[in-house]
Amino acid sequence: MNKELEKFISDHNPADVKSGTIEDLRKSRNECNQVETDVSFIRRLTQGRLDIVGHEVQRRTDEGAGLNSIDASGILYELPDILRDNPVSGAGRRRVDVTEPGEMASVLSNDLDALISPQELAGIESQDEKRLAEIFASLQEFESVLSHARKSLHEKIDEIQLEIGRRYSKGEASISSLLSQKS
């Protein structure tokens, strides 16, 4: 895992949830939400690159098996199908807010570009089999790390939100104090 992301996740300690002020909890929740948005954004970019590399692997496999293949420029015509969003259903689905990427997105984007740059991705058909396999494996691992980080962030956000809700329901925090801070 990226050191900055790992540090952020470890710095948002569950023990702080019970002892922090309501303002600290809101701030922590907002920070976690921003980082989760950044991780989700980079994860989606990673999945797109994985789809493109996977398509090239499949194209070569089909070509080797004597199936019809397209020339490399044909990938442009297939990009909508390659990158089509396959909706996920289920209880684990979260609402996605589209916001401007934050600092963590920039850091993680650099990590992603180190695995395969946009220029290298544009010339994917020129990569040899060994490099293609390396790229695919490294993108899969990176996506897995990002998925794990998202899960950790979701757990932290949920824990913070539960504590905020508990404080309101027990009268330890009030709506009027929240409203007075906004004015």
Sequence and secondary structure as in RCSB ss.txt:
>XXXX:A:sequence
MNKELEKFISDHNPADVKSGTIEDLRKSRNECNQVETDVSFIRRLTQGRLDIVGHEVQRRTDEGAGLNSIDASGI
LYELPDILRDNPVSGAGRRRVDVTEPGEMASVLSNDLDALISPQELAGIESQDEKRLAEIFASLQEFESVLSHAR
KSLHEKIDEIQLEIGRRYSKGEASISSLLSQKS
>XXXX:A:secstr
  HHHHHHHHHS HHHHHHS HHHHHHHHHHHHHHHHHHHHHHHHHHHHHHHHHHHHHHHHHHHTT     GGGH
HHHHHHHT      STT          HHHHHHHHHHHHHS HHHHHTGGGS HHHHHHHHHHHHHHHHHHHHHH
HHHHHHHHHHHHHHHHHHHTTSS HHHHHHHH 
